[in-house]
Amino acid sequence: MFSSPVALFFAQVTNAAAAGAAGTDASGTALGVAPPQAPWWTNLMFPALIIAMVYFALIRPQSQAKKQQEEKIKSAKTGDKIVTSSGIHGLITNVKDTTVIVKVADNVKLEIEKSHIDKITRPDSGADAEKPVTAKVS
């Protein structure tokens, strides 16, 4: 119907002017009468949804992973292979309340805080995964 943007603009302006003369605003509601408002709780739905998404996507998985790591560190026992947060590899030889004695090499033992243990490998679970695989050549 309208071929140019200028004609479309003037059509909208004349429609708005005609609506103003008839006592209505551009949306077609009577002047002086407010449109019905949504309930107050609908304004809280979007922020609550965003907060819930952030909690379930970021906060909850991190807290669960931290809890699992703490439980694993508490269950550290003699004979477990560990890697500390600073990258030291060793074998636990003694477990104390807050520290562990780690054998790093022959005649070299370090006392390390339990909170600095990053990974624990138990000899009975996963020892096969750590062994190098050798291929037989016929």
Phi and psi in degrees as a GROMACS rama.xvg file:
@    title "Ramachandran Plot"
@    xaxis  label "Phi"
@    yaxis  label "Psi"
@TYPE xy
-101.3  128.361  PHE-2
-97.0926  -19.5313  SER-3
-125.984  153.886  SER-4
-62.8657  -29.5402  PRO-5
-67.5124  -42.8519  VAL-6
-64.5186  -38.9094  ALA-7
-63.1852  -41.3002  LEU-8
-61.7526  -46.6257  PHE-9
-66.6577  -31.1006  PHE-10
-66.6798  -41.1839  ALA-11
-66.4666  -39.5114  GLN-12
-64.6233  -43.7363  VAL-13
-68.7684  -34.8498  THR-14
-64.1816  -41.3981  ASN-15
-66.271  -39.0332  ALA-16
-67.5895  -39.1954  ALA-17
-67.3341  -38.4789  ALA-18
-66.695  -37.5603  ALA-19
-66.494  -35.9311  GLY-20
-70.7342  -28.4363  ALA-21
-85.8419  -2.30842  ALA-22
89.4822  20.8142  GLY-23
-125.776  160.065  THR-24
-89.2475  -175.765  ASP-25
-65.4861  -24.4827  ALA-26
-84.6909  -6.35424  SER-27
97.9065  0.248665  GLY-28
-88.3278  152.262  THR-29
-66.7303  142.88  ALA-30
-67.9521  140.382  LEU-31
88.3461  -9.08502  GLY-32
-111.473  119.259  VAL-33
-78.1581  140.189  ALA-34
-67.1015  154.822  PRO-35
-63.718  138.306  PRO-36
-95.2956  153.37  GLN-37
-73.5599  156.445  ALA-38
-59.1772  154.698  PRO-39
-62.9982  -31.1918  TRP-40
-73.4956  -17.3775  TRP-41
-69.9653  -24.2737  THR-42
-71.0479  -20.8437  ASN-43
-91.6711  -11.5747  LEU-44
-66.0551  -44.4847  MET-45
-64.245  -50.1116  PHE-46
-61.705  -37.1545  PRO-47
-65.2014  -37.7677  ALA-48
-65.0026  -42.5034  LEU-49
-63.4091  -44.5724  ILE-50
-62.4667  -42.3378  ILE-51
-63.4641  -41.0604  ALA-52
-64.5295  -42.772  MET-53
-63.5312  -42.163  VAL-54
-61.9778  -50.6391  TYR-55
-76.1423  -21.9741  PHE-56
-92.1701  -30.2893  ALA-57
-119.787  -54.1634  LEU-58
-72.8938  -48.7883  ILE-59
-63.3341  -46.0048  ARG-60
-62.5044  -36.2588  PRO-61
-67.0151  -41.7426  GLN-62
-68.2338  -35.7583  SER-63
-67.5783  -40.7996  GLN-64
-64.7172  -38.8504  ALA-65
-66.09  -40.0392  LYS-66
-64.5359  -41.6197  LYS-67
-64.1794  -40.672  GLN-68
-64.1824  -41.8982  GLN-69
-64.2047  -40.2102  GLU-70
-65.5812  -38.6722  GLU-71
-65.9002  -39.8592  LYS-72
-67.4672  -39.1461  ILE-73
-64.6297  -27.9295  LYS-74
-90.1276  9.45967  SER-75
-62.3901  136.459  ALA-76
-138.21  169.176  LYS-77
-61.0214  134.29  THR-78
100.992  -10.6061  GLY-79
-78.1287  141.164  ASP-80
-88.583  137.035  LYS-81
-129.893  161.1  ILE-82
-129.295  126.759  VAL-83
-85.1338  170.04  THR-84
-65.7589  -20.211  SER-85
-93.0522  -0.309014  SER-86
96.501  10.5717  GLY-87
-82.0291  127.61  ILE-88
-100.789  138.45  HIS-89
-167.68  -177.888  GLY-90
-120.643  129.401  LEU-91
-72.1431  127.043  ILE-92
-110.177  -20.5295  THR-93
-155.133  140.095  ASN-94
-116.482  127.828  VAL-95
-113.126  -172.059  LYS-96
-61.4896  -55.2528  ASP-97
-115.209  -5.1941  THR-98
-131.452  166.054  THR-99
-132.684  149.036  VAL-100
-95.8261  124.468  ILE-101
-116.813  128.169  VAL-102
-87.9514  116.567  LYS-103
-94.7274  -39.9215  VAL-104
-150.626  -179.118  ALA-105
-61.3976  127.533  ASP-106
61.3801  22.3467  ASN-107
-126.342  113.048  VAL-108
-125.616  140.062  LYS-109
-122.311  144.401  LEU-110
-99.5854  120.776  GLU-111
-124.857  141.136  ILE-112
-65.0367  141.809  GLU-113
-62.8714  -30.4733  LYS-114
-67.875  -14.7487  SER-115
-95.3881  2.9117  HIS-116
-76.5876  127.489  ILE-117
-99.6858  -46.6202  ASP-118
-134.115  145.856  LYS-119
-126.767  130.618  ILE-120
-120.474  118.747  THR-121
-86.7671  141.038  ARG-122
-60.9668  -31.7554  PRO-123
-82.3961  -18.5044  ASP-124
-122.794  105.413  SER-125
98.242  6.92736  GLY-126
-67.7384  -30.1976  ALA-127
-67.776  -31.0244  ASP-128
-71.5977  -24.7818  ALA-129
-87.4417  -18.9218  GLU-130
-72.4325  137.54  LYS-131
-70.0688  146.027  PRO-132
-93.0421  129  VAL-133
-113.653  136.272  THR-134
-96.7882  137.803  ALA-135
-85.7724  133.412  LYS-136
-106.78  123.159  VAL-137
